[in-house]
Amino acid sequence: MKYVVFLGDGMSDDPIDSLDGKTPLMVAKTPHLDEIVRSGIGGWSRNTPDGYYPGSDVANLGVLGYDVTQSYTGRSPLEAAAMGVELGPDDVCFRCNLVSLSEDLSVMKDFSAGHITSEEAAELIKTLDAELGTDAFGFYPGVSYRHLLVWRGGRADMTCRAPHDISDQEVASHYPKGPDAALIDALMRASQKILKDHPVNQKRIAEGKLPANSTWLWGHGGRPQLDTFQARFGKSGAMITAVDLMRGIANHIGFENMHVPGATGWIDTDYTGKANACIEALGRHDLVFLHVESPDESGHAGRLDYKIQAIEDFDAKVVGPVLKFLKEQGEYRAVALPDHPTPIAIKTHNENPVPFGMCGTGIEADENQLYDERLLDRGSMGFDPGIRMMQHFLGVDV
């Protein structure tokens, strides 16, 4: 039996007035996602446990069947694994976003610094490490706006706010808070002075682009301990994704990371390359987790047009070809869902349940016909907590 998880990050949404009370999923053309529901079942899953922020780390671990109340330490330590950054038992790791604040540094204009390129960002992070790095603090370059700060022998008693949660808001009240926050706060403010006149930013401004004029540190935690997927479920797996978070999760649970050169995490990502990588990985693994970031990024950007486009491209260029391949191979199961909603109206995540469609060998069809948020009310099956969905999908008990 072969298994595929089609994960459209942040794909679900709330009703939108300009769509006559419909959601992006309801208006997008998604014949292949609809086919999964029509030939199988439609339902819902609540992937974020009570008391946890509905981040992609927590929610995707839930989709994968991992109880974060037992194993989760923070987002950035998972990303560190993908970047090859070794964490000691006493180290604390932070996600280091390059962001665009307003000229007076008072408002979060863009949590992604205009989706700065990885090449530009690497120069900025190199400068920050040269100016602010010490034996205790080190900056590590990642992809686009997503990077890391490691505090060797650090302390973690603080609260840090995700920058995509405060888009267009004043930032003064959102800097790190808590007994151990002073040094982290100071690093963020020091970065602003260094980045202000950096040649990379001067060039971006001249080209009419947003400057990456500040770091934003958040998502901190220590080294996690996760069972491998093989040990937990008896299945081998592979991950296809553009983002370090998901590659880090894959490293920790023993998945092969499939590299797709054109995978960007944005609407220009190489969907066809991802589909081809999935088909290749199915030749040597039981399960493939195919993650697409673009619906989530579109939601954070507040771009309804991009979100609908991302959903339609996901359906046509990823779900369709892979589903066709699976049906030609024999026994298979496929499930499609988001990890969490990323509503356009609020430009961030919420903890609400998400719709799923599941089809394949041994799954008897229900009466549902379409894949969208109406499954939250009409679905024939629901999972709360969402970790039970993976057990049902694989037909195993843990």
C-alpha positions in Angstrom: 0.0 0.0 0.0 1.2 3.5 -0.9 0.1 6.6 1.0 0.2 10.3 0.1 -0.6 13.3 2.3 -1.4 16.4 0.2 -0.9 19.2 2.6 -2.0 22.7 1.4 -0.6 24.8 4.2 -3.2 27.4 5.5 -5.6 26.5 2.6 -8.9 26.8 4.5 -10.4 30.2 5.3 -13.5 32.0 6.6 -16.4 33.3 4.4 -15.4 36.5 2.5 -17.8 39.3 1.6 -16.3 39.9 -1.8 -16.9 36.2 -2.6 -20.6 36.5 -1.6 -19.9 34.7 1.7 -17.9 31.9 0.1 -14.3 30.9 0.9 -11.3 30.6 -1.5 -11.7 26.8 -1.4 -15.4 27.2 -2.4 -14.7 29.4 -5.5 -11.4 27.8 -6.6 -11.6 25.2 -9.4 -10.5 22.0 -7.6 -11.7 18.9 -9.5 -9.1 16.6 -8.1 -9.6 17.6 -4.5 -13.3 17.1 -5.1 -12.6 13.7 -6.6 -10.8 12.6 -3.4 -14.0 13.5 -1.4 -16.4 12.1 -4.0 -14.6 8.7 -4.2 -14.0 8.5 -0.5 -14.9 10.5 2.6 -15.0 14.1 3.7 -14.5 15.2 7.3 -12.6 17.5 9.6 -9.6 17.5 11.8 -8.5 19.8 14.7 -4.8 19.7 14.5 -3.9 22.3 17.2 -4.4 21.2 20.8 -5.8 23.5 23.5 -3.2 25.9 24.9 -0.9 25.8 21.8 -0.4 28.5 19.2 -1.7 27.2 15.8 1.6 27.3 14.1 2.6 25.1 11.2 5.0 23.3 13.5 2.4 22.2 16.0 -0.3 21.6 13.4 1.8 19.6 10.9 3.1 17.4 13.8 -0.5 16.8 14.6 -1.3 15.8 11.0 1.7 13.4 11.2 0.2 11.8 14.3 2.6 13.3 16.9 1.3 14.5 20.3 3.0 17.9 20.8 1.9 17.9 24.4 4.5 15.2 24.9 7.3 16.0 22.5 7.3 19.7 21.3 10.0 22.2 22.3 9.6 25.0 19.8 9.5 25.8 16.1 13.1 26.9 15.4 14.8 23.8 16.8 13.0 21.8 14.1 14.3 24.2 11.4 17.8 23.9 12.8 17.8 20.2 12.0 17.0 21.0 8.4 19.8 23.5 8.2 22.4 21.2 9.7 22.8 23.4 12.8 23.7 21.1 15.7 22.1 22.1 19.0 23.6 21.1 22.3 21.5 20.1 25.3 21.6 23.6 26.8 21.2 25.6 23.6 18.2 27.7 22.8 17.3 28.3 19.1 15.3 31.2 17.7 13.7 31.7 14.3 15.2 34.9 12.9 13.0 36.6 10.4 14.3 39.4 8.3 11.4 41.8 8.3 10.4 45.2 6.9 9.4 47.8 9.6 8.1 51.2 8.7 10.8 53.9 8.3 10.5 55.0 11.9 10.6 51.2 13.0 7.2 51.4 14.6 5.0 49.2 12.4 5.4 45.7 11.0 5.0 46.4 7.3 6.1 42.9 6.0 7.1 39.9 8.0 9.0 38.5 4.9 10.8 41.7 3.8 9.1 41.6 0.5 10.1 37.9 0.1 13.7 38.8 0.0 15.9 36.5 -2.0 18.0 33.9 -0.3 21.2 35.4 -1.8 20.4 38.9 -0.5 19.4 37.6 2.9 22.6 35.5 3.2 24.7 38.7 2.9 22.6 40.4 5.6 22.9 37.4 8.0 26.6 37.2 7.3 27.0 40.9 8.3 24.8 40.4 11.4 26.9 37.4 12.6 30.1 39.4 12.0 28.8 42.4 14.0 26.7 40.7 16.7 27.9 37.1 16.8 29.8 36.0 19.9 30.8 32.7 21.5 27.2 32.7 22.9 25.2 34.0 19.9 25.4 32.8 16.3 23.3 33.7 13.2 22.7 31.1 10.5 21.4 31.8 7.0 18.3 29.9 5.7 15.9 30.5 2.9 14.4 33.8 1.9 13.4 35.7 5.1 13.7 32.6 7.3 16.9 32.3 9.4 18.2 31.2 12.8 19.8 32.6 15.9 21.4 30.1 18.3 22.1 31.1 21.9 24.6 28.6 23.3 23.9 27.8 26.9 20.9 30.1 26.6 17.8 30.8 28.6 14.3 30.5 27.3 12.0 32.1 29.9 10.4 34.6 27.6 7.4 35.2 25.3 8.1 36.0 21.7 5.4 37.0 19.1 5.4 35.7 15.6 5.9 38.6 13.1 3.1 37.3 10.8 0.7 37.7 13.7 1.3 41.5 13.9 1.2 42.6 10.2 0.3 46.3 9.9 0.4 46.7 13.7 2.7 48.8 15.9 5.5 46.6 17.2 6.4 48.4 20.5 4.3 46.1 22.7 5.3 43.0 20.8 9.1 42.8 21.5 10.1 39.7 23.6 9.0 39.8 27.2 10.0 37.9 30.3 12.9 37.3 32.7 15.3 36.2 30.0 14.2 38.6 27.2 16.5 41.5 27.7 19.4 40.2 25.6 17.1 39.0 22.7 15.4 42.4 22.7 18.7 44.1 22.6 19.9 42.0 19.6 16.8 42.9 17.6 17.3 46.6 18.2 21.0 46.4 17.5 20.2 44.7 14.1 18.2 47.7 13.0 21.2 50.0 13.2 23.3 47.5 11.3 20.7 46.8 8.6 19.6 50.4 8.0 22.4 51.4 5.6 23.5 48.0 4.4 24.3 47.9 0.7 21.8 45.2 0.1 19.0 47.3 1.5 20.2 50.4 -0.3 20.0 48.5 -3.5 16.5 47.2 -2.7 15.2 50.7 -1.9 16.7 52.0 -5.2 14.8 49.2 -7.0 11.5 50.1 -5.3 11.6 47.1 -3.0 11.1 46.9 0.8 14.3 46.9 2.8 15.0 44.1 5.4 15.6 46.7 8.1 15.2 44.5 11.2 15.4 41.0 12.6 12.5 39.5 14.5 13.3 36.7 16.9 10.6 34.2 17.9 9.7 30.5 18.0 12.4 29.6 20.4 13.1 26.3 22.1 15.6 23.6 22.9 16.5 20.3 21.1 13.4 18.1 20.6 13.1 14.4 21.0 10.8 12.7 18.5 10.3 9.0 17.7 10.9 8.1 14.0 7.8 7.6 11.9 9.0 4.0 11.2 9.1 3.2 14.9 5.8 4.9 15.6 3.7 3.6 12.6 5.9 1.0 10.9 6.1 3.0 7.7 8.9 4.7 5.8 8.4 8.2 4.5 9.6 11.1 2.5 9.0 14.8 2.7 8.6 17.3 -0.2 8.6 20.9 0.9 10.2 24.3 0.3 10.5 25.3 4.0 13.1 24.5 6.6 10.5 23.8 9.3 9.1 20.9 7.4 12.5 19.6 6.4 13.5 19.7 10.0 10.5 17.8 11.1 11.4 15.2 8.4 14.9 14.9 9.7 13.7 14.3 13.3 11.2 11.6 12.3 13.4 9.8 9.9 11.9 10.9 6.5 13.9 11.3 3.4 14.0 15.0 2.3 13.3 15.2 -1.4 15.0 18.3 -3.0 13.1 20.2 -5.6 15.3 23.0 -7.0 12.4 25.3 -8.0 10.5 24.9 -4.7 10.2 28.4 -3.3 7.3 28.4 -0.8 5.6 31.1 -2.8 3.1 31.2 -5.7 6.0 30.8 -8.2 7.0 27.4 -6.7 7.7 24.4 -9.0 4.4 22.5 -8.5 5.2 20.0 -11.3 8.7 19.4 -9.8 7.0 18.6 -6.5 4.6 16.1 -8.1 7.4 14.4 -10.0 9.5 14.2 -6.8 6.5 12.6 -5.0 6.1 9.9 -7.7 9.8 9.2 -7.5 9.8 8.9 -3.7 6.8 6.5 -3.8 9.2 4.0 -5.6 11.1 3.5 -2.3 8.9 4.7 0.5 5.5 3.8 2.0 4.3 7.3 2.5 5.0 10.7 1.0 4.1 14.0 2.8 3.7 16.6 0.0 3.7 20.0 1.5 2.8 23.2 -0.4 3.4 26.5 1.4 1.9 29.0 -1.1 -1.7 29.1 0.2 -0.4 30.0 3.6 1.9 32.7 2.4 -0.9 34.2 0.3 -3.1 34.3 3.4 -0.4 36.1 5.4 0.0 38.6 2.6 -3.8 39.2 2.5 -3.8 38.4 -1.2 -7.1 36.7 -2.1 -6.2 36.4 -5.7 -2.9 34.7 -4.9 -4.6 32.3 -2.5 -7.2 31.2 -5.1 -4.4 30.8 -7.7 -2.3 28.8 -5.2 -5.2 26.4 -4.4 -6.0 25.9 -8.1 -2.3 25.3 -9.0 -2.0 22.8 -6.1 -5.0 20.9 -7.4 -4.1 20.9 -11.1 -0.3 20.5 -10.9 0.2 18.4 -7.8 -2.9 16.6 -6.7 -4.1 15.6 -10.2 -0.9 14.1 -11.5 -0.1 12.2 -8.3 -3.6 10.9 -7.8 -3.5 9.6 -11.4 -0.3 7.8 -10.7 -1.6 6.3 -7.5 -4.7 4.9 -9.2 -2.5 3.2 -11.8 -0.3 1.5 -9.2 -2.8 -0.6 -7.3 -3.5 -0.3 -3.6 -3.2 3.3 -2.3 -4.6 5.8 0.1 -4.6 9.6 -0.3 -5.6 12.4 2.1 -5.8 16.1 1.4 -6.0 18.9 4.0 -4.5 22.0 5.4 -2.6 22.0 8.7 -4.6 25.1 10.0 -6.6 27.9 8.5 -4.9 31.1 7.4 -7.8 33.5 6.9 -7.3 36.4 4.5 -9.1 38.8 6.8 -6.7 38.4 9.7 -3.5 37.5 7.8 -2.5 34.8 10.3 -3.5 31.4 11.6 -6.3 30.3 13.8 -6.9 27.1 15.7 -10.1 26.1 14.0 -10.7 22.6 12.6 -9.8 22.1 8.9 -11.6 20.0 6.2 -10.0 16.8 4.8 -10.8 14.4 2.0 -9.6 10.8 2.1 -9.9 8.1 -0.5 -8.4 4.9 -1.6 -8.2 1.2 -0.9 -10.6 0.1 1.9 -12.3 3.5 2.3 -16.0 3.3 1.7 -17.4 6.5 0.1 -19.8 8.7 2.0 -22.3 11.2 0.5 -20.0 14.2 0.3 -19.1 15.5 -3.1 -17.0 18.6 -2.8 -13.8 19.6 -0.9 -14.2 22.8 1.1 -15.1 24.1 4.5 -18.7 22.9 4.3 -17.2 19.5 5.4 -16.7 21.0 8.9 -20.5 20.6 9.3 -21.3 17.9 6.8 -18.3 15.6 7.1 -18.9 12.0 8.0 -15.9 11.8 10.3 -14.1 14.1 12.6 -10.8 13.9 14.6 -10.2 15.8 17.8 -7.4 15.6 18.6 -6.2 15.6 15.0 -3.4 13.1 15.7 -6.0 10.4 15.4 -6.4 11.1 11.7 -3.0 9.6 10.8 -3.8 6.5 12.7 -7.1 6.1 10.8 -5.4 6.9 7.5 -2.8 4.2 8.0 -5.1 1.7 9.6 -2.9 1.3 12.7 -3.2 1.7 16.4 -0.5 3.5 18.5 
